Amino acid sequence: MDINSKLRSSALILGQSSYAGSAADLGKDLDAARENMLKMLDAKDAASRDSAYTEVRTATDSLNSGLAEMLATATDADRAKPNEFKDIWQAFISTRDTELVPAAQSGDAEKIASAKQKAGAVQKERLGKMKEVLTSLGAN
């Protein structure tokens, strides 16, 4: 048995996913992306919005990289949960990038209010589902 198989086996015996560290990192990136998107919606000036958006992109890039690594190293049997996360994440970033970011960048109070409503409803629901998946993968 190779070392990765031994580690995976040990993690399963302990009732933990072999992705615990990776799942925790994904959770941190997810929180950072969400928190900075909300900062972007609350920003009163373009410089603050741009700064928050830079942080959104940084967290998104890190999460995408970690998720790709998780999927690349997972066995076929272990890909279901990371793929479930990926599907929700893609819906989350699609809404964020096509609706929330443009509203925030517009500076239009009505568009921002609508985006905040969506962020507090459908996006919050997606966030909860992603966190459940990460917990099932061993994140705290």
Secondary structure, DSSP 8 states (H G I E B T S, - for coil): --HHHHHHHHHHHTT--TTHHHHHHHHHHHHHHHHHHHHHHH-SSHHHHHHHHHHHHHHHHHHHHHHHHHHHHS-GGG-HHHHHHHHHHHHHHHHIIIIIHHHHHH--HHHHHHHHHHHHTHHHHHHHHHHHHHHHTT--
